[in-house]
Amino acid sequence: MKAIVLGGSMAGLGTALALSRRGVEVVIAEQDGNPLPPDPVEAFRTWQRKGAPQVWHSHAFLSRLRNLLLEHAPDVHRALLDAGAHEMRFGDHFPPELLPYEPEPGDEELVLLACRRITFEWVLRHKVLEQPHVTWRGGVACLGLDAKPDADVPRVTGVRVRTPEGEETWQADVVVDATGRRSKLPDWLAAAGGERPDEETEECGIFYTSRFYRLREGQKPPTSNGLVGMDIGYLKYAVFPGDSGIFSVTLAASKDDAPLRALLRQPFFEVAARELPPVRDWIDPARSEPVTDVWPMAGLKNRRRRFVRDGRPLVLGVHAVGDAAVCTNPMYGRGCSLALVHAFLLADAVLAHPDDPAACARAFDLATRRELDPWYESARMQDRDARDVMAAQRSDTLSELDGPADPTRPVDPKAFMRSVLQEGLFPAMREDVVVLRAVVRVLNLLDPPESILTNPDVIGRVLAVWRDRDQRERRQSELGPRRDGMIRALRAAA
């Protein structure tokens, strides 16, 4: 069997890895023609990845991905560690409030990989190109699909490409679109005489911006117990540890918040980051120094495409993997992990139905609905609620979202859940290992997103903390200033 994979980034490399290790001949067609640098250090310095600007942003490589590598590609996992990645285990360096900690069965699965995206991609490409069944073709742009009629849907038999030598047609049994969020597959299908996939799109409503820093010689991170991630309503922020002493800081705000768009520029990014106590400790000049400029990202959308309708494939022989099929808000850090999960799901479907492309399409569609759709729905709901909160803070009407003070008035369910989240779940995570474990398992894609709400023990613990909310100190000042305070700081810097 021969497969053509369009796109040589994370989803494409993961697909090539999964297929080639099961005996499939794979040709990777990547539009960027830049050669692979000799090592990850040089890649960070000089590698031009114009087709994948997200490599210069923060990434989380979650437990689901790490465990998948251990099961299917342990040599890739080892190569990542050799390149400087390190593992962050649940229970390592817990604060005193969570001690003593007694591990439970399943905790051994809760291990993140701390690694820069560009290092991960360099290692993965290096390992994929070692495979005897893989051919890499750089500087290749896909022009469309080569297809023929098959019953009532087109049967894709290859692709038309533009190479450095000219236009060519490549033949294959399977074509995989791994070209990411900017995929042109719907247009290619229409041009081939097929139907466009069913598609739904919703804006995330935010922009975000990232910067990388390096720990100074002899310095250690201020915390070692996992990622720093906070949501203070008008602003989301996170610190992502990486390999080789390098970490990144990401700030995100509403695309409609004009004063906060100053964060897209380096001086104001630094001002805002120093206003956030958990970030301030990381970027203290005595501890670390910036090693990149500030990198912006906007135009973010949650999008889902369906290529099977009522059990009938819309096309045969071509499949979309990763963001080309399902993409979600990158602030949740799931993209790379779900892309590789999706790649191995496709390999399962292809190898289970090598001679029946319709059965392959249906099997892959069912796997996508089972493994990716819940995270799409979760991201969409989170973003809708976040947009409401951000809009309320811009208009200073957040109290209206917090629910009525009069106990005789009906309670808004969304306002109640928001209150439970902010004044129940978040503080409970800081002092209750059972709650923290449940949340971390969801964040690492090991349990479905609704599992916290369906666990009566966890919900009981969260509500107990929430009921005691009036007796607790407000922790806003420990997380960051109110929006008006942040804007004053930015204006003072201007």
C-alpha positions in Angstrom: 0.0 0.0 0.0 1.2 3.5 -0.8 0.1 6.7 0.9 0.8 10.4 0.1 0.8 12.7 3.2 0.3 16.4 2.4 2.0 18.4 5.1 5.2 17.7 7.0 4.4 19.2 10.4 3.1 17.4 13.5 0.0 15.8 12.0 1.8 14.8 8.8 4.8 13.4 10.6 2.6 11.5 13.0 0.6 10.0 10.2 3.8 9.0 8.3 5.2 7.4 11.5 2.0 5.4 12.2 1.6 4.2 8.6 5.2 3.5 7.8 5.7 1.3 10.9 2.9 -0.9 9.6 4.5 -1.4 6.2 2.8 1.3 4.2 5.0 3.2 1.7 4.7 6.9 2.5 5.6 10.0 0.5 5.5 13.2 2.5 4.9 16.4 0.5 5.8 19.5 2.4 5.5 23.0 1.0 8.4 24.4 2.9 11.6 23.5 1.2 14.0 24.5 3.9 16.4 21.7 4.9 16.4 20.1 8.3 18.9 21.8 10.6 21.7 19.6 12.1 20.3 19.7 15.7 17.5 21.2 17.8 19.7 24.1 19.0 20.3 25.2 15.4 16.7 24.6 14.6 15.6 27.0 17.3 18.1 29.6 16.0 17.6 29.4 12.2 14.9 27.0 11.1 12.4 28.9 8.9 8.9 27.3 9.1 6.8 29.8 7.2 4.1 27.1 6.7 3.8 26.5 10.5 4.1 29.9 12.3 2.7 28.2 15.5 6.1 26.6 16.1 7.1 29.9 17.7 4.3 29.7 20.3 3.9 27.8 23.5 3.0 24.1 23.4 2.0 21.4 25.9 2.8 17.8 25.1 0.2 16.0 27.2 0.1 12.7 29.0 -2.1 11.2 26.3 0.7 11.9 23.7 3.5 10.8 25.9 1.8 7.5 26.7 1.0 7.0 23.0 4.7 7.4 22.1 5.7 4.9 24.8 3.2 2.3 23.4 3.9 2.8 19.7 7.2 4.7 19.3 9.3 4.4 22.4 12.4 5.3 20.3 10.8 8.7 19.6 10.2 9.2 23.3 13.8 8.3 24.1 15.1 10.7 21.3 13.0 13.6 22.8 14.6 13.0 26.2 18.0 12.8 24.6 17.3 16.2 22.9 16.6 17.8 26.3 12.9 17.2 26.9 12.1 16.2 30.4 9.1 14.6 32.1 6.9 16.3 34.6 5.1 13.8 36.8 2.0 14.2 38.9 3.0 14.5 42.5 6.4 16.0 41.9 7.1 19.0 44.1 3.6 19.4 45.4 3.1 22.5 47.6 2.6 21.9 51.4 -1.2 22.2 51.1 -1.2 18.9 49.0 1.1 16.9 51.3 1.3 14.1 52.2 0.7 12.7 48.8 -0.1 9.0 48.3 0.0 7.9 44.7 -3.0 6.0 43.3 -3.3 3.6 40.4 -3.3 5.6 37.2 -1.0 8.4 38.6 1.9 6.8 36.7 0.1 7.8 33.5 0.0 11.5 34.4 3.3 12.6 32.9 3.8 15.6 30.7 6.7 16.1 28.3 8.3 19.6 28.7 9.6 20.4 25.3 9.6 23.2 22.8 7.5 22.6 19.7 10.4 23.2 17.4 12.5 20.6 19.2 9.6 18.1 19.2 9.1 18.5 15.4 12.9 18.3 14.7 13.1 15.0 16.6 10.0 13.6 15.1 11.0 14.4 11.5 14.5 13.0 12.2 13.0 9.7 13.4 10.4 9.5 10.6 13.0 10.0 7.9 14.9 7.1 9.4 12.0 4.8 8.4 12.8 2.6 5.3 9.3 3.2 3.9 9.3 7.0 4.0 10.3 9.5 1.2 10.5 13.2 2.0 9.7 15.8 -0.8 10.2 19.4 0.2 9.2 22.5 -1.8 6.0 20.7 -3.0 2.7 22.4 -3.3 -0.5 20.5 -3.8 -2.7 21.8 -6.7 -5.6 19.4 -6.3 -6.8 15.8 -6.2 -6.6 13.2 -8.9 -9.9 11.4 -8.8 -12.2 9.1 -10.8 -15.9 8.4 -10.4 -16.7 5.5 -8.1 -20.5 4.9 -7.7 -21.9 8.2 -6.5 -18.7 9.7 -4.9 -15.3 10.4 -6.3 -12.5 7.9 -5.7 -9.2 9.8 -5.1 -6.2 8.0 -6.7 -3.5 10.6 -6.2 -2.7 14.3 -6.2 -1.5 17.0 -8.6 1.5 18.8 -7.3 3.9 21.5 -8.2 7.5 20.5 -7.5 10.8 22.3 -8.1 10.9 20.4 -11.4 7.4 21.3 -12.5 3.8 20.0 -12.3 3.4 16.3 -11.7 0.7 13.8 -10.8 1.5 11.3 -8.0 -0.6 8.1 -7.6 -1.4 6.5 -4.2 -3.9 4.2 -2.5 -4.5 6.7 0.2 -4.1 10.5 0.4 -3.9 12.2 3.7 -4.5 16.0 4.2 -2.3 17.1 7.1 -2.0 20.8 6.0 -3.5 22.2 9.1 -6.0 25.0 9.7 -5.5 26.5 6.2 -6.4 23.2 4.5 -7.9 23.6 1.0 -9.4 20.1 1.0 -13.1 21.3 0.6 -12.1 23.2 -2.5 -10.1 20.3 -3.9 -13.1 18.0 -3.3 -15.5 20.4 -5.1 -13.0 20.7 -8.0 -12.9 16.9 -8.2 -16.7 16.7 -8.6 -17.4 15.7 -5.0 -19.5 17.3 -2.2 -18.0 19.8 0.3 -17.7 18.3 3.8 -20.2 19.4 6.4 -18.5 22.2 8.3 -19.1 24.3 11.3 -16.9 27.2 12.4 -16.9 29.5 15.5 -14.5 32.1 16.4 -12.5 31.6 19.6 -12.7 35.3 20.2 -9.2 35.9 21.3 -5.7 36.8 20.2 -2.6 35.6 21.9 1.1 36.3 21.9 4.2 34.4 23.1 7.8 34.9 24.0 10.6 32.5 24.9 13.1 32.9 27.7 16.2 31.0 28.8 17.1 30.3 32.4 20.4 31.8 33.3 23.3 29.5 34.2 22.8 28.0 37.6 19.1 29.1 37.9 16.2 26.8 38.3 12.4 27.4 37.7 10.6 29.0 40.6 8.1 26.0 40.5 8.5 22.5 39.3 5.0 21.1 39.8 3.6 21.6 36.3 2.5 24.3 33.9 1.4 27.7 35.2 -2.0 28.4 33.7 -4.5 31.1 34.9 -7.7 32.7 33.7 -8.5 36.1 35.3 -11.4 36.9 33.1 -10.1 39.6 30.8 -6.8 37.8 30.4 -5.6 34.2 30.2 -1.9 33.5 30.7 0.4 30.5 31.0 4.0 29.5 31.4 5.2 26.4 29.5 8.5 24.8 30.6 10.5 23.5 27.6 13.8 21.7 26.9 17.4 23.0 27.4 16.4 25.5 30.1 14.1 27.4 27.7 10.4 28.2 28.6 7.7 30.4 27.1 5.1 32.8 28.3 1.8 33.2 26.5 -0.8 36.0 27.1 -4.3 36.0 25.6 -7.1 38.5 25.6 -10.3 39.3 23.7 -9.8 40.4 20.1 -12.3 43.2 20.8 -10.3 44.6 23.8 -8.6 47.5 22.1 -6.4 48.6 25.1 -5.0 45.1 25.5 -4.0 44.7 21.9 -0.9 46.6 23.1 0.3 43.1 24.3 1.1 42.3 20.7 4.1 44.6 21.0 7.2 43.6 23.0 7.5 46.5 25.5 3.9 46.1 26.6 4.1 42.3 26.7 6.9 42.6 29.3 4.9 45.2 31.3 1.9 43.0 31.5 3.9 39.8 32.2 5.5 41.6 35.2 2.1 42.5 36.5 1.2 38.8 36.9 2.8 37.4 40.1 3.1 33.8 38.9 4.8 34.9 35.7 6.9 37.6 37.4 9.0 35.0 39.2 9.8 33.2 36.0 11.0 36.3 34.0 12.9 38.0 36.8 16.0 39.3 35.1 18.2 37.6 37.7 16.6 34.2 36.8 16.1 34.3 33.0 16.5 36.4 29.9 14.4 36.7 26.7 15.7 34.8 23.7 13.0 35.7 21.1 10.9 38.6 20.0 7.1 38.6 20.9 5.2 36.4 18.4 1.4 37.2 17.8 -1.3 34.9 16.7 -4.9 35.9 15.8 -7.8 34.8 13.6 -8.3 31.7 15.8 -11.3 29.5 15.2 -12.9 26.3 16.4 -13.8 24.3 13.3 -15.1 20.8 12.6 -15.4 19.1 9.2 -17.4 15.9 8.5 -16.5 13.7 5.6 -19.2 11.1 6.2 -22.9 12.0 6.1 -25.5 9.6 7.5 -23.1 6.7 7.1 -22.2 7.6 3.5 -18.6 8.8 2.8 -18.5 12.0 0.7 -15.2 10.9 -0.9 -13.1 7.8 -1.0 -9.3 7.5 -0.6 -8.6 10.8 1.1 -8.7 11.7 4.8 -8.1 14.8 6.8 -6.0 14.5 10.0 -5.4 17.0 12.8 -6.4 20.6 12.3 -7.4 19.9 8.7 -10.4 18.0 10.2 -10.9 19.3 13.8 -9.2 22.3 15.2 -9.8 24.0 18.6 -8.6 27.0 20.5 -4.8 26.5 20.8 -4.8 28.1 24.3 -6.0 24.8 25.6 -2.8 23.1 24.5 -4.4 20.0 22.9 -3.5 20.4 19.3 -0.3 18.5 18.9 -1.5 15.7 21.2 -4.8 15.2 19.4 -3.1 15.4 16.0 -0.9 12.4 16.8 -3.8 10.5 18.4 -5.8 11.2 15.2 -2.9 10.0 13.0 -2.7 6.6 14.8 -6.5 6.3 14.6 -6.2 6.8 10.8 -3.5 4.1 10.6 -5.8 1.7 12.5 -8.7 2.4 10.0 -6.5 2.0 6.9 -4.9 -1.2 8.1 -8.2 -2.7 9.2 -9.8 -2.0 5.8 -7.0 -2.0 3.2 -9.3 -3.1 0.3 -12.5 -1.3 1.3 -12.1 2.5 1.2 -15.8 3.1 2.2 -15.4 1.0 5.3 -12.1 2.8 6.1 -13.8 6.2 5.8 -16.7 5.1 8.1 -14.3 3.6 10.7 -12.1 6.7 10.8 -15.2 9.0 11.1 -16.5 7.0 14.1 -13.0 7.1 15.7 -12.9 10.9 15.1 -16.3 11.4 16.6 -15.4 9.4 19.7 -11.9 10.8 20.4 -11.8 14.3 19.0 -15.4 15.6 19.0 -15.8 15.8 22.8 -12.8 18.2 22.9 -14.1 20.3 20.1 -17.5 20.7 22.0 -15.7 21.5 25.2 -13.5 24.2 23.6 -16.5 25.7 21.9 -18.5 25.9 25.2 -15.4 27.3 27.1 -14.9 30.0 24.5 -18.5 31.1 24.5 -18.4 31.5 28.3 -15.0 33.3 28.1 -16.3 35.7 25.5 -19.3 36.6 27.8 -16.9 37.2 30.8 -14.5 39.3 28.7 -17.3 41.4 27.3 -18.8 41.9 30.8 -15.4 43.0 32.2 -14.9 45.5 29.3 -18.3 47.0 30.1 -17.8 46.6 33.9 -21.0 44.5 34.3 -19.4 41.3 35.6 -21.6 41.5 38.7 -24.6 40.8 36.5 -22.9 37.6 35.3 -22.2 36.5 38.8 -25.9 36.0 39.5 -28.5 37.9 41.4 -27.8 38.9 45.0 -31.5 38.6 45.9 -32.1 34.9 46.9 -35.7 35.1 45.8 -34.7 35.7 42.2 -34.1 32.7 39.9 -30.4 31.7 39.5 -28.8 31.8 36.1 -27.3 28.3 35.6 -24.4 29.7 33.7 -23.7 32.2 36.4 -23.9 29.5 39.1 -21.5 27.2 37.2 -19.1 30.1 36.7 -19.1 30.8 40.4 -18.6 27.1 41.3 -15.6 27.1 38.9 -14.0 30.3 40.2 -14.8 29.9 43.9 -15.0 26.1 44.2 -13.0 24.2 41.6 -10.0 26.5 41.4 -9.4 26.8 45.2 -10.1 23.1 45.7 -7.4 22.2 43.2 -4.9 24.0 45.4 -5.7 22.0 48.5 -7.4 18.7 47.5 -5.4 16.0 45.7 -8.6 14.2 44.6 -9.9 17.2 42.8 -6.5 18.2 41.4 -6.1 14.6 40.0 -9.5 14.6 38.4 -8.8 18.0 36.7 -5.3 17.1 35.6 -6.5 13.8 34.0 -9.0 15.8 31.9 -6.4 18.4 31.0 -4.1 15.6 29.8 -6.8 14.0 27.7 -6.9 10.8 29.8 -10.5 11.3 30.9 -13.3 12.8 28.9 -14.1 16.5 29.5 -17.4 15.8 31.3 -15.9 13.3 33.7 -15.5 15.9 36.5 -19.2 16.8 36.4 -20.2 13.1 36.5 -18.0 12.2 39.5 -20.1 12.7 42.7 -17.0 12.5 45.0 -15.2 15.3 43.1 -18.4 17.4 42.8 -19.0 17.0 46.5 -15.6 18.2 47.4 -15.8 21.2 45.0 -19.2 22.3 46.4 -17.9 22.0 50.0 -15.2 24.5 49.1 -17.7 26.7 47.2 -20.1 26.8 50.1 -17.2 28.1 52.3 -16.3 30.8 49.7 -17.3 33.8 51.9 -14.8 32.6 54.6 -11.9 32.6 52.2 -9.6 35.4 51.2 -10.0 36.7 47.7 -7.0 35.6 45.7 -7.3 37.9 42.7 -4.3 40.0 43.8 -2.2 36.8 43.8 -3.2 36.0 40.2 -3.0 39.4 38.7 -4.6 42.9 38.7 -8.1 43.8 37.7 -8.5 44.9 34.1 -8.5 48.6 35.0 -5.2 48.1 36.9 -3.6 46.3 34.0 -4.7 49.1 31.6 -3.3 51.7 33.9 0.1 49.9 33.9 0.1 49.7 30.1 -0.7 53.4 29.7 2.0 54.3 32.2 4.5 52.3 30.2 3.3 54.1 27.0 
